[in-house]
Amino acid sequence: MKRDQFIKIVITGAVSMTTLAAFKNFTDELKEQEDLMPVLFIGHGSPMNGIEDNEFSSRWTQMAKEIPVPSAVLVVSAHWFSRGTRITAMDFPKTIHDFGGFPQALFDVQYNVPGNPDLAKETASLIHSTQVELDHDWGLDHGAWTVVRHMYPDAKIPVLQLSIDYTKGPQYHYDLAKELYTLRKKGVLIIGSGNMVHNLRMVAWNKMDVPGYGYDWALQMNDKFKDLITAGDYKPLINYESLGREAMLAIPTPEHYLPLLYALGLRGNRDQVSFFNDKAVAGSLTMTSVLINPYNN
């Protein structure tokens, strides 16, 4: 039942028990919609975005102001590929500088944010498709802290990471994400952090400073991914190898792509989808990001 249909029925006085039951279902759906946290897939790009105030990082900062304040943040990062599934379960996760060749200022960053061991245990209990190991060694890699630090710079909101099991295929990860849906009802902001198009071997280093520069195949696949996401047609996205040569250029290895499938797996029936930071960088990367939102965009 749509909102305007119910209002019309109430005005005319034509309310039956069947109508009241339908209204209860309708209001229950609205309440669930209002209680759900949005979901994000963020193209994180270069680690330098973690300390630079640029168009991408500024949008992350603004996004945090546009969505409800979360009780905690759970990040599925391209940079924690593990055998099996793990979740950080320490009181204070360390800041991991998992990169090289960058300025010392980037290595000096410490994002001293709390973890949440109880939430880690609860999250592990929600996942029935595999056993989730509580991890006390990892921390927050640059796929997590470079983004979340811009969103929540006061470092008061707990942040956890969930690893990606490299022994499993795309369908497995899409399905596992669905088991996390309950966390959206508990105020947890779930972020997939990677890049839709990510081919470092083909980066046009001489075009790094050319805004929006992308190879034809990169732009083509980025548009194809967006069209499929908008249409809710996820089967080709899960089976991306069937999308042809351009898809294999865009996704030569899966780690930066799989976080997108986690975000899509968490989409509910009433969620709306929009895109931001929709630009190519250095030919073979795209920063295109996705907001999955139960509220009006």
N, C-alpha and C positions, 0 to 999 in steps of 0.2 A: 504494500500500500504506500502510495506517495503522500507526502505531507499535504499537498493541496487537495488530494482526494479526501483525506480524513477531515480537513477543515470544512469542506463542502458538505460532508455527511453530518457533521455536528451542527452546522448552521441550519440544515433542513430538518434536523431532528430524527433522521432515519438511522438510529443507532440500535443494532441488534446485538445479541450475545456473540455472534460470529464476528461482527464488526469490532466489538470490544476486544476479542481475542486477537484479532489482526492488529489492532492498535497497540496492544501490549507487546506483540512481537516487534512492531515498528519502533516503539519507544525503547525497547531493549536494544535494538540494533543501533539506534541513535546514541544511547548511553555508551555502548561499547565503542562506537566510533569516536565519541568525545573523549573517552578514556585512553585511547591508543596513542602511543608516541609515534611520530613519524619514523621513517627509516631513510638512511642516506647511503648512496654509493658515491664516493668521492675520488676523483682522479687526483692523486697526490703529486705526481710528477717528481721533479728534482727535490732532493733534500733541502736545497737552498730556500725553497718555499717556506720552510720552517722558521726562517729568521728574516725573510724579506717581506716588506709591505708592498705587495704587488696586487694586480687585479684578481688573482686566484685566491691568495690568502685573505685579502680584504673581503671577498665574498664568503669565505668560511666564517669570518668574524661576524658578518652581517647575518648569515644563516642562523647562527646561535641566538640572535636577537629575535628572529622571526618564528622560531619554533618554541614549544614549551621547554622550561628548564627541566632537564632529566634528573632522575634520582641517581643514575649511574650511566656510564658509557661502556658499551661492549664493542670492541673493534675486531673485525676479521681482516687482517693485513696480509698483503701479498708477500711480506717479508718474514712470515713465520710459517714455513713449509716444514712439516714434521711427519714422521711415521706414526700414525695414530692421531687422535685428536686430544689436544691439551688446552687447559684454560689457566691463566695466571691466578694464583690463589694466595698471594702474599699481601701483607698489610701495606707495603710501600714498594711498588714495582720500580726497578731501576730504569734509568734512561739509557737506551742502547744506541750507540753511534755505529751503526752497521753500514759504513760507507768509507770511502777513502778519496783523497785528492781534493778535499774541500777546505775552505778557510778554517783557521783555528776557532773562530767565533762559533762555528756550527758545532764543533766538538765540545765547546765550553757550555753548551746548553744543558741544563738540568731541569727537567720538568717534574718537580717533586710533588706528585699527585698521589693521593691514597688509592689503595686497592680496596677490595671487599671480599674477603675469604668466604663469608656466608653466602654472598651472591654467587660466587664461583661454585660452591657446593650445590646450590639450588639449580644453577644452570646445568651443571653436569647431570643432575637428577632428571632434568627435562628431556635429555637426549637418550633415547632408547635404541637407536639404530647402531650405536657403538658405545664402548666404554670410554668415558672421558677421564683423562688423568689430570689431577690437580697439580699444577706446575709451580715450583718455588724458585726456579732458576732463570727464567726468561726475562720478563720485564716488558717495556714498551719500546718497540723498534720504530724506525723513522716513518714507517707507514702509518703509525698511530700518533706519536707525539707531535710530529710536524704539523698535523692537521688539528688535533684536539687542543694543542697549546694556543692556537689562534682563536679557537671557539670559546674556550674556558680558561683564560690566562690566569685567573686567580688560583687555579689548581686545587679547588676544594671539592669538586665532584669526582667520585671514585671512577677509575678507568681500569678496565680489564681487557685482555686479549684472548681470542679464541684462535687456535692454530688451524691450518689447512692440511689435511692428510693427503700427502702427495701420492699415496698408493691408490687413491680412489678417483673415479671419473666424475665428470660434470654433473650427471644426473644424481649421483650420491650426494654431492654438496648442495644442490638445489633442494633435494628432499630433506636433508639434515636441517637446513635453515628453517623449514616449516615447524620443526620441533621447538624452535626458539620463540615462536609467535607469542606465547604467554608473557614473555618478558616485556613486550610492548604494552601490555595492560598494567605492568608494574612500574611504569615510568622510565624504563631503560631505553636509551637511545642506542640503536644498533647501527654501526657504520661499517660498510664494506669499503676498504681502501686499496685501490689499485689503479689501473688505467684500462679503458676499453681497447684502445689501440696502443700497443707497447712493443716496439721492435728496436732495441738499443743498437743492434748491429747495423741498422740502416739510418741512424740519426744523421741529419744534415748539419754537421757542426758549424759549417759556414753560414747557416741560416738561423742560428740560434736567436739572433736579435730581430728576425723578421716576424712581426706579429701575425699569428694565425697561419703560418706556412705549413702546408701539409702536402704530401705526395697524393696523386690522384687516387691511388688505391686506398690510402689511409682515410681520406675524406669520404670516399665511396662507402667503405665499411662502417665508418662512424655513423653516416646517415642511415645505412641499412640497420645497424643495431638500434638506433633511435626509433626507426619506423616499427620494428618488431616489438620493442618495449611499449611504445604507445598503443599498439594494437593488442597487447597482451598475448602475443603469439610467441611463447617462450620455447617451444620445441626446437625450432631452428637455432635459437641461441644456446640451448643446452647441447645440441648436436652441431656445434659451430663448424666442425671439420667438413660438414656437407655443404657449407656456403661457398666453397670454391677457393681458388688460389689466393684471392685477395684476403680472405679470412685467415689463411695460414700465414700470410705476411703480417697481418694485424696481430695475430696471436701465435707467434712462433713457439712460445712456451706458455703454459696455462696460469702461472701463479698470479699475474696481475689481472687476469680476466675473471677468475673464479670468485673473487669478492663481489663482483656484479651479480652473479647467480645467487649468492647469499641474500643480497638485498631484494632481488626479484622473488625469491622463495618466501619472503616475509610479507609480500604484498597481499592485502585483504581485498575482498570484493568491492568495498566502497572507497578504497584508496584511489586518489588521483595521482598522476605522475607528471612531473615537469623536469626540465633540464636547466642546468646552469654551468657556468665556466665552459661553455661549449666551444672550445677552440683547439686547433692543432698547434703543436709545438715542434720545431726542428724536423719537420717532415714526417716522422714515423711515430709520433706520440700524439694522443689527444687527452685533454684535461676534462672532457665531457663528464659531467656528474649528474646524479639523479636524486630527486626528492620524491619520496613515496609518502603521501600525506593524506590523512583522513579528513583534514580540514580543507576549506576552500583555498586554492593557491592564489 
